[in-house]
Amino acid sequence: MRNKRLLLYVTFITGILLLVMSLTVTAASVPRISTDELKTKLGSADLVVLDVRGNWDWVKSEEQIPGSDRVPPGGANQWAANYPKEKTIVLYCA
């Protein structure tokens, strides 16, 4: 019984570590854009800017990038298909 419990814990922890490592690799592979570079591209027909801030951060903020669309931060599966893949899509949250 004790060995089964230990095996279950080890399996669970290994799964969590693999998940975290895969997310880290995915996030690291996403290109980043500087504020200055984004400013030069604003207004371009090939650029889509998405505001993915949480509700509280969005409500308390007095600023937003002109022309940006607000989308829910956890709902990428719902809104991702609404934007053309051939365009540059910039997500911002701060």
KADAGI-V608962 format. One line per field, one symbol per residue. ss: DSSP state (H for helix, E for strand, C for the rest). phi: phi as a letter, one per 40 degrees, with the letter a starting at -180 (. if undefined). psi: psi as a letter, one per 20 degrees, with the letter a starting at -180 (. if undefined). A space follows every 50 residues. Layout:
# KADAGI-V608962
ss = ???
phi = ???
psi = ???
This chain:
# KADAGI-V608962
ss = CHHHHHHHHHHHHHHHHHHHHHHHHHHHCCCCCCHHHHHHHCCCCCEEEE ECCCHHHHHHCCCCCCCCEECCCCCHHHHHHHCCCCCEEEEECC
phi = .ccccccccccccccccccccccccccccccbbcdcccdccdgcccbbbb cbccdcccccccbacdgcbcbcccbdccbdccbcccccbbbbbb
psi = ghhggghgggggggggghgghhhggghhipqqprgggghhipiqijpppp okqrgghggiqiqqppjqqpqphjkhhhihiippiirppppqj.
